[in-house]
Amino acid sequence: MQFSKRDDFNRCSEIVRKKLQGKNIVVKDAELKRITEDIMNISYAKGGDYSREIIGSFADTYIEHGLYKTILAKTD
């Protein structure tokens, strides 16, 4: 999540929340924060930015592959 601003995080967090809700996945705020950070870090590492389209695409793949479950397992 390097070189991001608070506005970037808030926007990305809302994108991720909507993507999760679209799949009927409900998470706590702390879990959403960790998932969002993870997705933003993946985007940064792949040379992407924090645009709505890029974060949405990474979030779709992240959810499709069940990667969010590792975050949920750590909070149980």
C-alpha contacts under 8 A as a table, 3 or more apart, distances in Angstrom:
res1	aa1	res2	aa2	distance
1	M	4	S	5.92
1	M	37	E	6.20
1	M	38	D	7.93
1	M	40	M	5.49
1	M	41	N	4.83
1	M	44	Y	6.84
2	Q	41	N	7.55
2	Q	44	Y	7.51
4	S	8	D	5.95
4	S	9	F	6.99
5	K	8	D	5.08
5	K	9	F	6.46
6	R	9	F	5.13
6	R	10	N	6.16
7	D	10	N	5.12
7	D	11	R	6.08
8	D	11	R	5.26
8	D	12	C	6.03
8	D	50	Y	6.63
9	F	12	C	5.08
9	F	13	S	5.85
9	F	36	T	7.67
9	F	37	E	7.94
10	N	13	S	5.08
10	N	14	E	6.30
11	R	14	E	5.28
11	R	15	I	6.38
11	R	52	R	7.89
12	C	15	I	5.03
12	C	16	V	6.16
12	C	36	T	6.68
12	C	40	M	7.71
12	C	50	Y	7.03
12	C	52	R	7.18
12	C	55	I	6.58
13	S	16	V	5.14
13	S	17	R	6.04
13	S	32	L	7.05
13	S	33	K	6.95
13	S	36	T	5.53
14	E	17	R	5.01
14	E	18	K	6.19
15	I	18	K	5.29
15	I	19	K	6.25
15	I	52	R	7.15
15	I	55	I	7.35
15	I	56	G	6.42
16	V	19	K	5.05
16	V	20	L	6.14
16	V	32	L	7.69
16	V	35	I	7.98
16	V	36	T	6.42
16	V	55	I	7.75
16	V	56	G	7.07
16	V	59	A	6.11
17	R	20	L	5.18
17	R	21	Q	6.08
17	R	32	L	6.96
18	K	21	Q	5.02
18	K	22	G	5.99
19	K	22	G	5.06
19	K	23	K	6.74
19	K	56	G	7.50
19	K	59	A	6.93
19	K	60	D	6.91
20	L	23	K	5.29
20	L	24	N	6.40
20	L	25	I	5.02
20	L	26	V	6.84
20	L	63	I	7.26
21	Q	24	N	4.73
21	Q	25	I	5.24
21	Q	26	V	6.28
22	G	25	I	7.42
27	V	31	E	5.91
27	V	32	L	6.10
28	K	31	E	5.22
28	K	32	L	6.16
29	D	32	L	4.98
29	D	33	K	6.13
30	A	33	K	5.12
30	A	34	R	6.44
31	E	34	R	5.17
31	E	35	I	6.12
31	E	71	I	6.59
31	E	72	L	6.75
31	E	75	T	7.63
32	L	35	I	5.09
32	L	36	T	5.93
33	K	36	T	5.17
33	K	37	E	6.12
34	R	37	E	5.09
34	R	38	D	6.13
34	R	71	I	7.08
35	I	38	D	5.05
35	I	39	I	6.23
35	I	68	Y	6.36
35	I	71	I	6.79
36	T	39	I	5.14
36	T	40	M	6.07
37	E	40	M	5.08
37	E	41	N	6.04
38	D	41	N	5.11
38	D	42	I	6.24
39	I	42	I	5.06
39	I	43	S	6.20
39	I	55	I	7.14
39	I	58	F	6.52
39	I	59	A	6.48
39	I	62	Y	7.45
40	M	43	S	5.04
40	M	44	Y	6.16
40	M	50	Y	6.85
40	M	55	I	7.06
41	N	44	Y	5.05
41	N	45	A	6.03
42	I	45	A	5.07
42	I	46	K	6.15
42	I	58	F	7.81
43	S	46	K	5.22
43	S	47	G	6.34
43	S	48	G	4.84
43	S	49	D	6.24
43	S	50	Y	7.18
43	S	54	I	7.38
43	S	55	I	7.03
43	S	58	F	6.99
44	Y	47	G	5.18
44	Y	48	G	5.37
44	Y	49	D	6.21
44	Y	50	Y	7.92
45	A	48	G	7.37
48	G	54	I	6.69
49	D	54	I	6.61
49	D	55	I	7.75
50	Y	54	I	6.35
50	Y	55	I	5.82
51	S	54	I	5.36
51	S	55	I	6.06
52	R	55	I	5.43
52	R	56	G	5.80
53	E	56	G	5.10
53	E	57	S	6.09
54	I	57	S	5.13
54	I	58	F	6.25
55	I	58	F	5.15
55	I	59	A	5.88
56	G	59	A	5.03
56	G	60	D	6.10
57	S	60	D	5.16
57	S	61	T	6.46
58	F	61	T	5.21
58	F	62	Y	5.95
59	A	62	Y	4.91
59	A	63	I	6.02
60	D	63	I	5.29
60	D	64	E	5.96
61	T	64	E	4.93
61	T	65	H	6.08
62	Y	65	H	5.47
62	Y	66	G	6.28
62	Y	67	L	5.39
62	Y	68	Y	6.77
63	I	66	G	4.96
63	I	67	L	6.15
63	I	68	Y	6.24
64	E	67	L	7.87
66	G	69	K	5.67
67	L	70	T	5.89
67	L	71	I	7.71
68	Y	71	I	5.40
68	Y	72	L	6.58
69	K	72	L	4.94
69	K	73	A	6.01
70	T	73	A	5.12
70	T	74	K	6.43
71	I	74	K	5.30
71	I	75	T	6.73
72	L	75	T	5.37
72	L	76	D	6.62
73	A	76	D	5.51
